[in-house]
Amino acid sequence: MKPPKFMYCDPDSIEEAVALKSRYGHDSLVLAGGQSLMPMLNMRLANPEVLIDINRVTDLQQITRDGDVLEIGAGVRQSVLETDPAVAAAVPLLGLVVPYIGHIENRHRGTVGGSLAHADAAAELPCAAVTLDATIVVQGTAGRREVPARDFFEGFMTNCCAPDELVVAVRFPVTPAASGSAFVEHARRQGDFALASAAAVVSLDAQGNVASAAVGVGGISATPVRATAVQDALVGGPTATEAIAAAAAAIGDSVSAADDMHATGVYRRHLAVTVVKRAITAAVANAAAVERNGS
């Protein structure tokens, strides 16, 4: 199939892109990597009057670190996060998450901001953003505003951007050096959408108990979920297999999952417990290895 007719605009500055969004509002869509948008256009699931191509906006393609914050421009390609040593040093979870995004060809075109703005609950970067307490930076005619990732995703493929706004960057807190990170995903085939995924960042105290934990789940509910009940059950407790399994079980009551063509809600909730347990176990092992190696 072929996409419907649309007017094509290719601004070369954020301000020009925002002006176009302000002018055309809901009748416009933004083209970044196009890995989700182009199939939607071809299948006529999207029918914009105006397509705003931001690939010439170089200000959206920067990665900078300012103290304890890593800022990634919305136009940065996903594949960059796999290989950039500055990203690996600052936020190790990102390098673990990105290889699960589609296939390498998709990641060479797909962008960080595009994945976040698309707001697919099964996508990996939204799950990472919620887990890591990231901040999404959006810009409109009224200026810039910062939105916590937990508040950015409002529902199924729905974000909080106003009609004149677009995502310009995402800011991740730098992960403490003594932490361990892990990501686990279950899909029918490599590159398929996740039936369930979990991210975890864990640090240990001097006795080897859990000092802090951040756990997030994707692919289950309409938005990525921060597993606060799981975190509360972990912190201060031991890292024994039984303790991790008991904490992971709390995710079953924290997510809602409906039946669909891929899996039943019951099966997805079962998967949620499984991937959370595996992610925590791997994060604990990584944290212990970091401690042994002297951070």
N, C-alpha and C positions, 0 to 999 in steps of 0.2 A: 504494500500500500504506500501511498504518497501523502505527505502532509498537506493540510489545507493551506490556502493562500494566506500570507501575512506580509506586513511591511517589515523590512529588515533594517535595523539600526546597529551601528558598531561604534559606540563612543570610545574615546581614548582617555577619559578621566572619570573619577568617581562622581564628580559634580555633574558631568554631562549625563552619566547613567542615572543618577538620582533625578535630574530634571526630566528625563524621559519617563521614568517610573511615575513621577508626579503628574505628568501630562496625560499618560495613558492608563495609569492605575491598574484595575483588575483586568483590563483588556490587553495587558502586556505580560510577557513571561521573559525571564532572564536566561540566556544561554551561557553556560560556563564550560563544563566538559561535555555536556549533552548525553551522557551515558544513560540517564533516565528520561530526559526530556525528548530526545529524538525518537525513541520507540513510542512514546506517548503521542507524539505528533503524527507519526506514521500510521498508528492505529486509530487516529482521530479521537483519542481520549483527552487531548488538549487541543483547543482551537483559539489561539490568541490572535488578536488583530495585529499586534506588534511583537516582534522578537528583538530583544535587546542583547546583543552579543558583547560580553565584557572581556573577551580574550585579549583585547588591545590595551586594557587598563593595567599597566605594569605596577601601579601602586598596590594592587591587590595580590601581587605575586611575591611578597617579601616574607621572610622569617626573621624575627628579631627577638633577642632576649634582653630583658631589662630587669636585673636583679633576680627575683624569685618568680618572674612571669615570662612565659614563652608565648609570643604572639605570632600566629600563623595567618597570613593573608588568605582571604576567601578564594583567591584564584590559584593558590599553590596546588600543584598536582599531587594526587594521593601517593604516587610512587616515590615522590621526594621524601616522604616521611619514612619510607623503608630504608633509605640509604644515607640520609643526612646525619652526620655524627653529632651535630649540635642538638638535634631532636632526640636522638637516642640517649644522650647524656642527661638532658633536662627532663624528659617525660618518656621513660622506657616503654610504657604501655602502648604508646602510639605505634611503635615499630612492631609490636606483637599483634596489634589489631589489623593493621592495613593489609597484610598478606591474605586475609580472609575476604577482602573486598573483591568480588567478581574474579576476573582474571587479569594478568599483567597488562594486557592491552587496554582493559577498562581503566586500570589505575594510572596508566600513562596519560589518559585524557581526563578522567574524572578529577574533580577538584574537592578540596576540603569543605569550602563554603557551600558548594552545590549539594554535597551529601547532607550537610546539616539543614540547609534550607528545604530540601526535599522532604525531610522529616519522616522518613520511613522507619517504623519501629524495629524492623528486622535488620536495618543497616548497622554497620559496626561503629562508625564514628559517632553517631548520636549516643550510643551506649557508652562509649569511652568518655564523651563530653559530660554526661550526667554523672558517671562514676568519679571523674576527676574534679568535679566542681568547676568546670570550665565556665567562662563568660563569653557569650556571643555578642559581638559588636555589630549593630545595625546602624545604617545612616539613611536619613530622609531629609526632606526639605527643612525640618525643624532642627537638624543637626544630628549628632551621634547620641546613641544611648546604649547602655550595657545591660544585657539580660542574662541572668543566671540560666545555665543550660536546663535546669529542672523546670524553669518557667517558660522556656522558649518553645518547647514542644507541647502543643495544646490538645492534639488529638490525632486521629489517623491522617497522616500526611498533611498535617496542618501546623503551621508555626505562628508566632505572635506578630510577625511583621505587618505593618500597616501597608496600604496599597502603594504608598510612595517610598517605601523603604526597601533596602536590600542588605544582605549580609556582607560585611566588609572584612571581618576578621574574627578569629576566635582566640581567646586568651586562656592558657592552661597554667595553673600553679605548678612550679617546678617540684617534682617528686623528691622527697627527702632521700638522701643518698643511701641510707641504711634500710630502705624498703625493698620489698620484693613485689613484682608485678606479674600478672598472668591473664591470659584470655583464652576461653574455651568456647567453641561453637559446634553446634550439631546441625548439619544440613544433609539433604539426600545425596548430593554430589558436590564435589569441590566447585566453588563458584556460585552455587545456588543460594537463594535467600535462606537465611538462618531460620530453622524451626525454633531454636532457642540458643541464646548466647549469654555468657557471663564474663564480666571483667572484675578483677580484684587487685587491690594494692594493700599490702600488709606490712607492718613493722612489728618487731619483737622487742621485748624488754630483756634485761640482763638475765632473768631466770628462764628465758625462752618462751614466755607466755605472750599472747597477742597484746601489743601496746596500742595499736590503732589499726583500723580496717575500713576500707572503702570498697563496697560491692555494688555492682550494677547489673541489670538483666535486660536483654533485648529480645525481640521476636515473640514475646508472649502477649503483652497487653498492647493497647493502641499507641502507647508512647514508651520510651525506655523508662525503666523503673529503678530507683535507688533503693537497695534492699536494706533499709535502716534496721528492721527487726533482726536480720541476719548479723549485721554489724554489732548491734547491741549484745547479741548472744555470744559473739566472739571475743570482744574486748575484755581483757582481764583474765581470760580463761586459757586453758592449755591448748596445745596444738595437736593433741592426740586425735587419731582418726575418728574415734567416737564423738569427741567434742565438736569436730568440724561437721560431721554428719548431722548432729543434733541442731547445730546452728543453721546449716543449709536447709533443713526441713522447714524453717520458718518462712521461706520464700513462698511456699505453697499457699499461704493465707494472704500474701501481699500482692498477688497478681491476679488479674482476671483474664481468662482466655476463652474465646468462643470457638465452636467447631467451624472448620473451613475445609476446602478441598484438599488441603495438605495434611491436616491432623485434627484430631478432636481436642477440645479444651482440656479434657482430663489428661490426655497424653502430653500436651504442652506443659501442663503444670508438673507432671512427672519429670519431663525433661529439664524444667527449670531447676528443680532440686538437684538433679544429676550434674548439670553444667556448673551450678554454683559450688557444689561440693568439690568438683574437680578443679575449678579455678582457684578456690581458696587453698586447696592442698598444694597446687603448683606455686602459688604466690608465697606461701609459708616456706616451701622448699627453697625458693629463690632468695627470700629474705635471710634464711639461715646460711645460704651459700655466701651472700654478701657479707654477713657478719664474720664468717670464717676467713674470708679473704680480706678483711679489714676495710670494708666499704670500697 
